[in-house]
Amino acid sequence: MRPPKPITLAALASTLLGLFFAYAFYIRYWRWRDCIAAAESSCTEPGAWNATTGGALWSVPALFFFAAAVVLCAVRVWSRRRSSKV
């Protein structure tokens, strides 16, 4: 069996990082969005921590890593098709 190409490993790592940041976005913002909107800035939650609108920033790296994974997968498919035509 051939070892995986670096681009495949990069796509996998990017997907895993995207999942991590998406989970952080969900935990820090999405779950509490109604409470944050009602309070107009922050919301004190059980466990004595403040949920704020700043939690929405976790979506930025999540989207970046998911986009990178899509691009890397597209490059992998494109390079496979190109090499099979030769």
PDB file of N, CA, C and O in Angstrom:
ATOM      1  N   MET A   1       0.840  -1.183   0.000  1.00  0.00           N
ATOM      2  CA  MET A   1       0.000   0.000   0.000  1.00  0.00           C
ATOM      3  C   MET A   1       0.882   1.242   0.000  1.00  0.00           C
ATOM      4  O   MET A   1       1.863   1.325   0.739  1.00  0.00           O
ATOM      5  N   ARG A   2       0.517   2.203  -0.840  1.00  0.00           N
ATOM      6  CA  ARG A   2       1.291   3.440  -0.935  1.00  0.00           C
ATOM      7  C   ARG A   2       0.987   4.351   0.244  1.00  0.00           C
ATOM      8  O   ARG A   2      -0.141   4.390   0.735  1.00  0.00           O
ATOM      9  N   PRO A   3       2.008   5.088   0.699  1.00  0.00           N
ATOM     10  CA  PRO A   3       1.739   6.069   1.762  1.00  0.00           C
ATOM     11  C   PRO A   3       0.908   7.223   1.205  1.00  0.00           C
ATOM     12  O   PRO A   3       1.012   7.533   0.018  1.00  0.00           O
ATOM     13  N   PRO A   4       0.093   7.859   2.029  1.00  0.00           N
ATOM     14  CA  PRO A   4      -0.728   8.974   1.540  1.00  0.00           C
ATOM     15  C   PRO A   4       0.140  10.161   1.137  1.00  0.00           C
ATOM     16  O   PRO A   4       1.185  10.416   1.735  1.00  0.00           O
ATOM     17  N   LYS A   5      -0.309  10.872   0.124  1.00  0.00           N
ATOM     18  CA  LYS A   5       0.433  12.045  -0.341  1.00  0.00           C
ATOM     19  C   LYS A   5       0.290  13.178   0.664  1.00  0.00           C
ATOM     20  O   LYS A   5      -0.693  13.241   1.402  1.00  0.00           O
ATOM     21  N   PRO A   6       1.278  14.076   0.693  1.00  0.00           N
ATOM     22  CA  PRO A   6       1.211  15.201   1.639  1.00  0.00           C
ATOM     23  C   PRO A   6      -0.051  16.042   1.485  1.00  0.00           C
ATOM     24  O   PRO A   6      -0.572  16.562   2.472  1.00  0.00           O
ATOM     25  N   ILE A   7      -0.547  16.182   0.258  1.00  0.00           N
ATOM     26  CA  ILE A   7      -1.746  17.005   0.054  1.00  0.00           C
ATOM     27  C   ILE A   7      -2.967  16.340   0.690  1.00  0.00           C
ATOM     28  O   ILE A   7      -3.872  17.027   1.162  1.00  0.00           O
ATOM     29  N   THR A   8      -2.994  15.013   0.704  1.00  0.00           N
ATOM     30  CA  THR A   8      -4.088  14.294   1.348  1.00  0.00           C
ATOM     31  C   THR A   8      -4.030  14.484   2.862  1.00  0.00           C
ATOM     32  O   THR A   8      -5.057  14.687   3.509  1.00  0.00           O
ATOM     33  N   LEU A   9      -2.829  14.418   3.415  1.00  0.00           N
ATOM     34  CA  LEU A   9      -2.669  14.634   4.853  1.00  0.00           C
ATOM     35  C   LEU A   9      -3.017  16.067   5.230  1.00  0.00           C
ATOM     36  O   LEU A   9      -3.610  16.305   6.282  1.00  0.00           O
ATOM     37  N   ALA A  10      -2.652  17.023   4.381  1.00  0.00           N
ATOM     38  CA  ALA A  10      -2.983  18.427   4.649  1.00  0.00           C
ATOM     39  C   ALA A  10      -4.495  18.637   4.610  1.00  0.00           C
ATOM     40  O   ALA A  10      -5.039  19.376   5.431  1.00  0.00           O
ATOM     41  N   ALA A  11      -5.171  17.997   3.668  1.00  0.00           N
ATOM     42  CA  ALA A  11      -6.631  18.116   3.590  1.00  0.00           C
ATOM     43  C   ALA A  11      -7.287  17.508   4.828  1.00  0.00           C
ATOM     44  O   ALA A  11      -8.254  18.058   5.353  1.00  0.00           O
ATOM     45  N   LEU A  12      -6.768  16.386   5.290  1.00  0.00           N
ATOM     46  CA  LEU A  12      -7.305  15.752   6.493  1.00  0.00           C
ATOM     47  C   LEU A  12      -7.070  16.633   7.720  1.00  0.00           C
ATOM     48  O   LEU A  12      -7.975  16.821   8.533  1.00  0.00           O
ATOM     49  N   ALA A  13      -5.861  17.169   7.853  1.00  0.00           N
ATOM     50  CA  ALA A  13      -5.554  18.048   8.988  1.00  0.00           C
ATOM     51  C   ALA A  13      -6.421  19.297   8.958  1.00  0.00           C
ATOM     52  O   ALA A  13      -6.901  19.752   9.996  1.00  0.00           O
ATOM     53  N   SER A  14      -6.620  19.848   7.774  1.00  0.00           N
ATOM     54  CA  SER A  14      -7.448  21.043   7.634  1.00  0.00           C
ATOM     55  C   SER A  14      -8.902  20.751   8.007  1.00  0.00           C
ATOM     56  O   SER A  14      -9.559  21.577   8.640  1.00  0.00           O
ATOM     57  N   THR A  15      -9.392  19.601   7.623  1.00  0.00           N
ATOM     58  CA  THR A  15     -10.757  19.210   7.983  1.00  0.00           C
ATOM     59  C   THR A  15     -10.898  19.048   9.495  1.00  0.00           C
ATOM     60  O   THR A  15     -11.881  19.499  10.083  1.00  0.00           O
ATOM     61  N   LEU A  16      -9.923  18.408  10.114  1.00  0.00           N
ATOM     62  CA  LEU A  16      -9.975  18.223  11.570  1.00  0.00           C
ATOM     63  C   LEU A  16      -9.910  19.560  12.304  1.00  0.00           C
ATOM     64  O   LEU A  16     -10.628  19.759  13.285  1.00  0.00           O
ATOM     65  N   LEU A  17      -9.064  20.476  11.845  1.00  0.00           N
ATOM     66  CA  LEU A  17      -9.003  21.802  12.461  1.00  0.00           C
ATOM     67  C   LEU A  17     -10.313  22.554  12.255  1.00  0.00           C
ATOM     68  O   LEU A  17     -10.789  23.242  13.158  1.00  0.00           O
ATOM     69  N   GLY A  18     -10.894  22.419  11.064  1.00  0.00           N
ATOM     70  CA  GLY A  18     -12.186  23.045  10.808  1.00  0.00           C
ATOM     71  C   GLY A  18     -13.264  22.523  11.745  1.00  0.00           C
ATOM     72  O   GLY A  18     -14.089  23.292  12.238  1.00  0.00           O
ATOM     73  N   LEU A  19     -13.257  21.217  11.989  1.00  0.00           N
ATOM     74  CA  LEU A  19     -14.223  20.629  12.923  1.00  0.00           C
ATOM     75  C   LEU A  19     -14.004  21.131  14.348  1.00  0.00           C
ATOM     76  O   LEU A  19     -14.966  21.402  15.067  1.00  0.00           O
ATOM     77  N   PHE A  20     -12.745  21.255  14.756  1.00  0.00           N
ATOM     78  CA  PHE A  20     -12.444  21.768  16.092  1.00  0.00           C
ATOM     79  C   PHE A  20     -12.985  23.182  16.266  1.00  0.00           C
ATOM     80  O   PHE A  20     -13.650  23.474  17.260  1.00  0.00           O
ATOM     81  N   PHE A  21     -12.703  24.065  15.301  1.00  0.00           N
ATOM     82  CA  PHE A  21     -13.149  25.449  15.420  1.00  0.00           C
ATOM     83  C   PHE A  21     -14.666  25.571  15.267  1.00  0.00           C
ATOM     84  O   PHE A  21     -15.278  26.447  15.878  1.00  0.00           O
ATOM     85  N   ALA A  22     -15.274  24.705  14.463  1.00  0.00           N
ATOM     86  CA  ALA A  22     -16.736  24.714  14.353  1.00  0.00           C
ATOM     87  C   ALA A  22     -17.372  24.303  15.680  1.00  0.00           C
ATOM     88  O   ALA A  22     -18.391  24.863  16.083  1.00  0.00           O
ATOM     89  N   TYR A  23     -16.776  23.335  16.351  1.00  0.00           N
ATOM     90  CA  TYR A  23     -17.284  22.928  17.664  1.00  0.00           C
ATOM     91  C   TYR A  23     -17.113  24.058  18.681  1.00  0.00           C
ATOM     92  O   TYR A  23     -18.004  24.309  19.492  1.00  0.00           O
ATOM     93  N   ALA A  24     -15.969  24.736  18.633  1.00  0.00           N
ATOM     94  CA  ALA A  24     -15.747  25.874  19.537  1.00  0.00           C
ATOM     95  C   ALA A  24     -16.772  26.975  19.266  1.00  0.00           C
ATOM     96  O   ALA A  24     -17.281  27.589  20.204  1.00  0.00           O
ATOM     97  N   PHE A  25     -17.077  27.229  17.997  1.00  0.00           N
ATOM     98  CA  PHE A  25     -18.090  28.222  17.634  1.00  0.00           C
ATOM     99  C   PHE A  25     -19.447  27.827  18.208  1.00  0.00           C
ATOM    100  O   PHE A  25     -20.167  28.666  18.750  1.00  0.00           O
ATOM    101  N   TYR A  26     -19.788  26.560  18.087  1.00  0.00           N
ATOM    102  CA  TYR A  26     -21.074  26.090  18.603  1.00  0.00           C
ATOM    103  C   TYR A  26     -21.147  26.250  20.122  1.00  0.00           C
ATOM    104  O   TYR A  26     -22.139  26.748  20.655  1.00  0.00           O
ATOM    105  N   ILE A  27     -20.098  25.827  20.805  1.00  0.00           N
ATOM    106  CA  ILE A  27     -20.090  25.869  22.272  1.00  0.00           C
ATOM    107  C   ILE A  27     -20.067  27.306  22.797  1.00  0.00           C
ATOM    108  O   ILE A  27     -20.768  27.622  23.758  1.00  0.00           O
ATOM    109  N   ARG A  28     -19.269  28.177  22.176  1.00  0.00           N
ATOM    110  CA  ARG A  28     -19.066  29.516  22.707  1.00  0.00           C
ATOM    111  C   ARG A  28     -20.106  30.530  22.235  1.00  0.00           C
ATOM    112  O   ARG A  28     -20.301  31.556  22.887  1.00  0.00           O
ATOM    113  N   TYR A  29     -20.786  30.257  21.098  1.00  0.00           N
ATOM    114  CA  TYR A  29     -21.725  31.261  20.596  1.00  0.00           C
ATOM    115  C   TYR A  29     -23.088  30.684  20.193  1.00  0.00           C
ATOM    116  O   TYR A  29     -24.116  31.094  20.732  1.00  0.00           O
ATOM    117  N   TRP A  30     -23.098  29.753  19.266  1.00  0.00           N
ATOM    118  CA  TRP A  30     -24.349  29.317  18.634  1.00  0.00           C
ATOM    119  C   TRP A  30     -25.367  28.791  19.643  1.00  0.00           C
ATOM    120  O   TRP A  30     -26.559  29.073  19.524  1.00  0.00           O
ATOM    121  N   ARG A  31     -24.908  28.037  20.626  1.00  0.00           N
ATOM    122  CA  ARG A  31     -25.821  27.477  21.615  1.00  0.00           C
ATOM    123  C   ARG A  31     -26.502  28.578  22.429  1.00  0.00           C
ATOM    124  O   ARG A  31     -27.635  28.391  22.872  1.00  0.00           O
ATOM    125  N   TRP A  32     -25.847  29.712  22.634  1.00  0.00           N
ATOM    126  CA  TRP A  32     -26.346  30.786  23.490  1.00  0.00           C
ATOM    127  C   TRP A  32     -26.800  32.014  22.710  1.00  0.00           C
ATOM    128  O   TRP A  32     -27.021  33.061  23.318  1.00  0.00           O
ATOM    129  N   ARG A  33     -26.946  31.931  21.400  1.00  0.00           N
ATOM    130  CA  ARG A  33     -27.225  33.113  20.577  1.00  0.00           C
ATOM    131  C   ARG A  33     -28.519  33.829  20.963  1.00  0.00           C
ATOM    132  O   ARG A  33     -28.572  35.057  20.899  1.00  0.00           O
ATOM    133  N   ASP A  34     -29.559  33.100  21.361  1.00  0.00           N
ATOM    134  CA  ASP A  34     -30.814  33.745  21.757  1.00  0.00           C
ATOM    135  C   ASP A  34     -30.644  34.547  23.044  1.00  0.00           C
ATOM    136  O   ASP A  34     -31.144  35.667  23.152  1.00  0.00           O
ATOM    137  N   CYS A  35     -29.952  33.987  23.998  1.00  0.00           N
ATOM    138  CA  CYS A  35     -29.699  34.682  25.262  1.00  0.00           C
ATOM    139  C   CYS A  35     -28.822  35.914  25.032  1.00  0.00           C
ATOM    140  O   CYS A  35     -29.063  36.966  25.625  1.00  0.00           O
ATOM    141  N   ILE A  36     -27.814  35.791  24.182  1.00  0.00           N
ATOM    142  CA  ILE A  36     -26.928  36.920  23.878  1.00  0.00           C
ATOM    143  C   ILE A  36     -27.712  38.024  23.182  1.00  0.00           C
ATOM    144  O   ILE A  36     -27.536  39.201  23.498  1.00  0.00           O
ATOM    145  N   ALA A  37     -28.577  37.658  22.239  1.00  0.00           N
ATOM    146  CA  ALA A  37     -29.376  38.661  21.528  1.00  0.00           C
ATOM    147  C   ALA A  37     -30.336  39.367  22.477  1.00  0.00           C
ATOM    148  O   ALA A  37     -30.546  40.574  22.354  1.00  0.00           O
ATOM    149  N   ALA A  38     -30.916  38.642  23.411  1.00  0.00           N
ATOM    150  CA  ALA A  38     -31.847  39.247  24.364  1.00  0.00           C
ATOM    151  C   ALA A  38     -31.124  40.195  25.318  1.00  0.00           C
ATOM    152  O   ALA A  38     -31.680  41.221  25.712  1.00  0.00           O
ATOM    153  N   ALA A  39     -29.901  39.862  25.687  1.00  0.00           N
ATOM    154  CA  ALA A  39     -29.131  40.701  26.607  1.00  0.00           C
ATOM    155  C   ALA A  39     -28.418  41.832  25.876  1.00  0.00           C
ATOM    156  O   ALA A  39     -27.930  42.765  26.514  1.00  0.00           O
ATOM    157  N   GLU A  40     -28.350  41.764  24.549  1.00  0.00           N
ATOM    158  CA  GLU A  40     -27.730  42.758  23.671  1.00  0.00           C
ATOM    159  C   GLU A  40     -26.218  42.868  23.800  1.00  0.00           C
ATOM    160  O   GLU A  40     -25.641  43.788  23.219  1.00  0.00           O
ATOM    161  N   SER A  41     -25.561  42.010  24.508  1.00  0.00           N
ATOM    162  CA  SER A  41     -24.099  42.010  24.512  1.00  0.00           C
ATOM    163  C   SER A  41     -23.543  40.717  25.085  1.00  0.00           C
ATOM    164  O   SER A  41     -22.779  40.020  24.417  1.00  0.00           O
ATOM    165  N   SER A  42     -23.915  40.394  26.305  1.00  0.00           N
ATOM    166  CA  SER A  42     -23.396  39.170  26.905  1.00  0.00           C
ATOM    167  C   SER A  42     -24.467  38.529  27.772  1.00  0.00           C
ATOM    168  O   SER A  42     -25.468  39.152  28.126  1.00  0.00           O
ATOM    169  N   CYS A  43     -24.230  37.291  28.097  1.00  0.00           N
ATOM    170  CA  CYS A  43     -25.212  36.516  28.847  1.00  0.00           C
ATOM    171  C   CYS A  43     -24.465  35.635  29.842  1.00  0.00           C
ATOM    172  O   CYS A  43     -23.579  34.873  29.454  1.00  0.00           O
ATOM    173  N   THR A  44     -24.814  35.735  31.105  1.00  0.00           N
ATOM    174  CA  THR A  44     -24.190  34.886  32.116  1.00  0.00           C
ATOM    175  C   THR A  44     -24.886  33.531  32.107  1.00  0.00           C
ATOM    176  O   THR A  44     -26.106  33.434  32.235  1.00  0.00           O
ATOM    177  N   GLU A  45     -24.082  32.499  31.955  1.00  0.00           N
ATOM    178  CA  GLU A  45     -24.613  31.148  31.824  1.00  0.00           C
ATOM    179  C   GLU A  45     -24.268  30.309  33.045  1.00  0.00           C
ATOM    180  O   GLU A  45     -23.395  30.679  33.831  1.00  0.00           O
ATOM    181  N   PRO A  46     -24.952  29.178  33.207  1.00  0.00           N
ATOM    182  CA  PRO A  46     -24.608  28.271  34.311  1.00  0.00           C
ATOM    183  C   PRO A  46     -23.125  27.902  34.231  1.00  0.00           C
ATOM    184  O   PRO A  46     -22.587  27.661  33.150  1.00  0.00           O
ATOM    185  N   GLY A  47     -22.497  27.864  35.363  1.00  0.00           N
ATOM    186  CA  GLY A  47     -21.063  27.614  35.380  1.00  0.00           C
ATOM    187  C   GLY A  47     -20.298  28.912  35.518  1.00  0.00           C
ATOM    188  O   GLY A  47     -19.067  28.912  35.523  1.00  0.00           O
ATOM    189  N   ALA A  48     -21.026  30.035  35.631  1.00  0.00           N
ATOM    190  CA  ALA A  48     -20.451  31.364  35.885  1.00  0.00           C
ATOM    191  C   ALA A  48     -19.495  31.838  34.800  1.00  0.00           C
ATOM    192  O   ALA A  48     -18.455  32.417  35.113  1.00  0.00           O
ATOM    193  N   TRP A  49     -19.818  31.608  33.545  1.00  0.00           N
ATOM    194  CA  TRP A  49     -19.021  32.208  32.476  1.00  0.00           C
ATOM    195  C   TRP A  49     -19.929  33.054  31.615  1.00  0.00           C
ATOM    196  O   TRP A  49     -21.135  32.818  31.542  1.00  0.00           O
ATOM    197  N   ASN A  50     -19.351  34.025  30.974  1.00  0.00           N
ATOM    198  CA  ASN A  50     -20.098  34.969  30.156  1.00  0.00           C
ATOM    199  C   ASN A  50     -20.043  34.556  28.693  1.00  0.00           C
ATOM    200  O   ASN A  50     -18.959  34.404  28.132  1.00  0.00           O
ATOM    201  N   ALA A  51     -21.186  34.377  28.083  1.00  0.00           N
ATOM    202  CA  ALA A  51     -21.249  34.154  26.642  1.00  0.00           C
ATOM    203  C   ALA A  51     -21.410  35.523  25.995  1.00  0.00           C
ATOM    204  O   ALA A  51     -22.314  36.279  26.349  1.00  0.00           O
ATOM    205  N   THR A  52     -20.532  35.843  25.046  1.00  0.00           N
ATOM    206  CA  THR A  52     -20.579  37.148  24.385  1.00  0.00           C
ATOM    207  C   THR A  52     -20.656  36.970  22.880  1.00  0.00           C
ATOM    208  O   THR A  52     -20.518  35.864  22.358  1.00  0.00           O
ATOM    209  N   THR A  53     -20.880  38.092  22.188  1.00  0.00           N
ATOM    210  CA  THR A  53     -20.911  38.052  20.726  1.00  0.00           C
ATOM    211  C   THR A  53     -19.539  37.745  20.152  1.00  0.00           C
ATOM    212  O   THR A  53     -19.429  37.366  18.986  1.00  0.00           O
ATOM    213  N   GLY A  54     -18.490  37.902  20.950  1.00  0.00           N
ATOM    214  CA  GLY A  54     -17.144  37.571  20.494  1.00  0.00           C
ATOM    215  C   GLY A  54     -16.976  36.101  20.161  1.00  0.00           C
ATOM    216  O   GLY A  54     -16.056  35.732  19.431  1.00  0.00           O
ATOM    217  N   GLY A  55     -17.851  35.258  20.686  1.00  0.00           N
ATOM    218  CA  GLY A  55     -17.794  33.836  20.369  1.00  0.00           C
ATOM    219  C   GLY A  55     -18.050  33.554  18.903  1.00  0.00           C
ATOM    220  O   GLY A  55     -17.680  32.494  18.397  1.00  0.00           O
ATOM    221  N   ALA A  56     -18.681  34.495  18.216  1.00  0.00           N
ATOM    222  CA  ALA A  56     -18.941  34.322  16.786  1.00  0.00           C
ATOM    223  C   ALA A  56     -17.649  34.321  15.977  1.00  0.00           C
ATOM    224  O   ALA A  56     -17.625  33.829  14.849  1.00  0.00           O
ATOM    225  N   LEU A  57     -16.586  34.863  16.539  1.00  0.00           N
ATOM    226  CA  LEU A  57     -15.303  34.891  15.825  1.00  0.00           C
ATOM    227  C   LEU A  57     -14.717  33.502  15.607  1.00  0.00           C
ATOM    228  O   LEU A  57     -13.857  33.326  14.745  1.00  0.00           O
ATOM    229  N   TRP A  58     -15.168  32.515  16.373  1.00  0.00           N
ATOM    230  CA  TRP A  58     -14.694  31.154  16.169  1.00  0.00           C
ATOM    231  C   TRP A  58     -15.109  30.617  14.799  1.00  0.00           C
ATOM    232  O   TRP A  58     -14.527  29.647  14.313  1.00  0.00           O
ATOM    233  N   SER A  59     -16.101  31.234  14.181  1.00  0.00           N
ATOM    234  CA  SER A  59     -16.531  30.776  12.858  1.00  0.00           C
ATOM    235  C   SER A  59     -15.510  31.119  11.777  1.00  0.00           C
ATOM    236  O   SER A  59     -15.455  30.443  10.750  1.00  0.00           O
ATOM    237  N   VAL A  60     -14.707  32.147  11.987  1.00  0.00           N
ATOM    238  CA  VAL A  60     -13.739  32.572  10.966  1.00  0.00           C
ATOM    239  C   VAL A  60     -12.689  31.489  10.702  1.00  0.00           C
ATOM    240  O   VAL A  60     -12.529  31.089   9.549  1.00  0.00           O
ATOM    241  N   PRO A  61     -11.964  30.995  11.717  1.00  0.00           N
ATOM    242  CA  PRO A  61     -11.006  29.931  11.407  1.00  0.00           C
ATOM    243  C   PRO A  61     -11.690  28.643  10.947  1.00  0.00           C
ATOM    244  O   PRO A  61     -11.122  27.892  10.154  1.00  0.00           O
ATOM    245  N   ALA A  62     -12.900  28.383  11.436  1.00  0.00           N
ATOM    246  CA  ALA A  62     -13.613  27.184  10.984  1.00  0.00           C
ATOM    247  C   ALA A  62     -13.870  27.258   9.484  1.00  0.00           C
ATOM    248  O   ALA A  62     -13.606  26.298   8.759  1.00  0.00           O
ATOM    249  N   LEU A  63     -14.380  28.385   9.020  1.00  0.00           N
ATOM    250  CA  LEU A  63     -14.635  28.550   7.585  1.00  0.00           C
ATOM    251  C   LEU A  63     -13.340  28.516   6.783  1.00  0.00           C
ATOM    252  O   LEU A  63     -13.295  27.941   5.696  1.00  0.00           O
ATOM    253  N   PHE A  64     -12.288  29.130   7.317  1.00  0.00           N
ATOM    254  CA  PHE A  64     -10.998  29.130   6.621  1.00  0.00           C
ATOM    255  C   PHE A  64     -10.482  27.706   6.433  1.00  0.00           C
ATOM    256  O   PHE A  64     -10.087  27.334   5.329  1.00  0.00           O
ATOM    257  N   PHE A  65     -10.482  26.916   7.489  1.00  0.00           N
ATOM    258  CA  PHE A  65      -9.953  25.556   7.387  1.00  0.00           C
ATOM    259  C   PHE A  65     -10.841  24.656   6.535  1.00  0.00           C
ATOM    260  O   PHE A  65     -10.328  23.799   5.816  1.00  0.00           O
ATOM    261  N   PHE A  66     -12.165  24.831   6.599  1.00  0.00           N
ATOM    262  CA  PHE A  66     -13.036  24.053   5.723  1.00  0.00           C
ATOM    263  C   PHE A  66     -12.815  24.428   4.256  1.00  0.00           C
ATOM    264  O   PHE A  66     -12.804  23.553   3.391  1.00  0.00           O
ATOM    265  N   ALA A  67     -12.638  25.721   3.969  1.00  0.00           N
ATOM    266  CA  ALA A  67     -12.361  26.153   2.596  1.00  0.00           C
ATOM    267  C   ALA A  67     -11.022  25.599   2.119  1.00  0.00           C
ATOM    268  O   ALA A  67     -10.903  25.163   0.974  1.00  0.00           O
ATOM    269  N   ALA A  68     -10.023  25.613   2.983  1.00  0.00           N
ATOM    270  CA  ALA A  68      -8.721  25.058   2.621  1.00  0.00           C
ATOM    271  C   ALA A  68      -8.829  23.566   2.323  1.00  0.00           C
ATOM    272  O   ALA A  68      -8.191  23.074   1.392  1.00  0.00           O
ATOM    273  N   ALA A  69      -9.622  22.849   3.095  1.00  0.00           N
ATOM    274  CA  ALA A  69      -9.808  21.416   2.860  1.00  0.00           C
ATOM    275  C   ALA A  69     -10.470  21.165   1.511  1.00  0.00           C
ATOM    276  O   ALA A  69     -10.084  20.245   0.790  1.00  0.00           O
ATOM    277  N   VAL A  70     -11.463  21.977   1.166  1.00  0.00           N
ATOM    278  CA  VAL A  70     -12.133  21.826  -0.131  1.00  0.00           C
ATOM    279  C   VAL A  70     -11.153  22.095  -1.270  1.00  0.00           C
ATOM    280  O   VAL A  70     -11.120  21.354  -2.252  1.00  0.00           O
ATOM    281  N   VAL A  71     -10.364  23.144  -1.140  1.00  0.00           N
ATOM    282  CA  VAL A  71      -9.379  23.474  -2.179  1.00  0.00           C
ATOM    283  C   VAL A  71      -8.350  22.356  -2.307  1.00  0.00           C
ATOM    284  O   VAL A  71      -8.018  21.954  -3.422  1.00  0.00           O
ATOM    285  N   LEU A  72      -7.847  21.854  -1.202  1.00  0.00           N
ATOM    286  CA  LEU A  72      -6.855  20.776  -1.251  1.00  0.00           C
ATOM    287  C   LEU A  72      -7.434  19.508  -1.872  1.00  0.00           C
ATOM    288  O   LEU A  72      -6.746  18.824  -2.629  1.00  0.00           O
ATOM    289  N   CYS A  73      -8.678  19.190  -1.566  1.00  0.00           N
ATOM    290  CA  CYS A  73      -9.319  18.023  -2.185  1.00  0.00           C
ATOM    291  C   CYS A  73      -9.504  18.231  -3.683  1.00  0.00           C
ATOM    292  O   CYS A  73      -9.317  17.303  -4.470  1.00  0.00           O
ATOM    293  N   ALA A  74      -9.872  19.450  -4.075  1.00  0.00           N
ATOM    294  CA  ALA A  74     -10.034  19.747  -5.500  1.00  0.00           C
ATOM    295  C   ALA A  74      -8.701  19.639  -6.233  1.00  0.00           C
ATOM    296  O   ALA A  74      -8.650  19.122  -7.350  1.00  0.00           O
ATOM    297  N   VAL A  75      -7.635  20.114  -5.625  1.00  0.00           N
ATOM    298  CA  VAL A  75      -6.305  20.003  -6.235  1.00  0.00           C
ATOM    299  C   VAL A  75      -5.915  18.541  -6.373  1.00  0.00           C
ATOM    300  O   VAL A  75      -5.347  18.138  -7.388  1.00  0.00           O
ATOM    301  N   ARG A  76      -6.218  17.754  -5.363  1.00  0.00           N
ATOM    302  CA  ARG A  76      -5.901  16.318  -5.403  1.00  0.00           C
ATOM    303  C   ARG A  76      -6.656  15.630  -6.538  1.00  0.00           C
ATOM    304  O   ARG A  76      -6.071  14.841  -7.280  1.00  0.00           O
ATOM    305  N   VAL A  77      -7.939  15.919  -6.678  1.00  0.00           N
ATOM    306  CA  VAL A  77      -8.738  15.319  -7.754  1.00  0.00           C
ATOM    307  C   VAL A  77      -8.237  15.790  -9.109  1.00  0.00           C
ATOM    308  O   VAL A  77      -8.115  14.996 -10.041  1.00  0.00           O
ATOM    309  N   TRP A  78      -7.946  17.081  -9.218  1.00  0.00           N
ATOM    310  CA  TRP A  78      -7.467  17.631 -10.490  1.00  0.00           C
ATOM    311  C   TRP A  78      -6.135  17.000 -10.884  1.00  0.00           C
ATOM    312  O   TRP A  78      -5.934  16.672 -12.053  1.00  0.00           O
ATOM    313  N   SER A  79      -5.230  16.826  -9.935  1.00  0.00           N
ATOM    314  CA  SER A  79      -3.928  16.235 -10.255  1.00  0.00           C
ATOM    315  C   SER A  79      -4.067  14.760 -10.618  1.00  0.00           C
ATOM    316  O   SER A  79      -3.316  14.265 -11.459  1.00  0.00           O
ATOM    317  N   ARG A  80      -5.002  14.055 -10.008  1.00  0.00           N
ATOM    318  CA  ARG A  80      -5.240  12.652 -10.371  1.00  0.00           C
ATOM    319  C   ARG A  80      -5.774  12.533 -11.792  1.00  0.00           C
ATOM    320  O   ARG A  80      -5.330  11.683 -12.564  1.00  0.00           O
ATOM    321  N   ARG A  81      -6.728  13.391 -12.130  1.00  0.00           N
ATOM    322  CA  ARG A  81      -7.297  13.346 -13.485  1.00  0.00           C
ATOM    323  C   ARG A  81      -6.250  13.706 -14.522  1.00  0.00           C
ATOM    324  O   ARG A  81      -6.193  13.108 -15.597  1.00  0.00           O
ATOM    325  N   ARG A  82      -5.427  14.683 -14.195  1.00  0.00           N
ATOM    326  CA  ARG A  82      -4.391  15.123 -15.131  1.00  0.00           C
ATOM    327  C   ARG A  82      -3.360  14.017 -15.342  1.00  0.00           C
ATOM    328  O   ARG A  82      -2.925  13.794 -16.471  1.00  0.00           O
ATOM    329  N   SER A  83      -2.963  13.324 -14.280  1.00  0.00           N
ATOM    330  CA  SER A  83      -1.957  12.266 -14.407  1.00  0.00           C
ATOM    331  C   SER A  83      -2.525  11.035 -15.109  1.00  0.00           C
ATOM    332  O   SER A  83      -1.771  10.301 -15.748  1.00  0.00           O
ATOM    333  N   SER A  84      -3.826  10.788 -15.009  1.00  0.00           N
ATOM    334  CA  SER A  84      -4.407   9.619 -15.671  1.00  0.00           C
ATOM    335  C   SER A  84      -4.588   9.840 -17.168  1.00  0.00           C
ATOM    336  O   SER A  84      -4.683   8.872 -17.923  1.00  0.00           O
ATOM    337  N   LYS A  85      -4.636  11.095 -17.613  1.00  0.00           N
ATOM    338  CA  LYS A  85      -4.795  11.384 -19.041  1.00  0.00           C
ATOM    339  C   LYS A  85      -3.477  11.272 -19.792  1.00  0.00           C
ATOM    340  O   LYS A  85      -3.476  11.130 -21.015  1.00  0.00           O
ATOM    341  N   VAL A  86      -2.371  11.333 -19.094  1.00  0.00           N
ATOM    342  CA  VAL A  86      -1.048  11.301 -19.739  1.00  0.00           C
ATOM    343  C   VAL A  86      -0.661   9.917 -20.111  1.00  0.00           C
ATOM    344  O   VAL A  86       0.419   9.705 -20.662  1.00  0.00           O
TER     345      VAL A  86
END
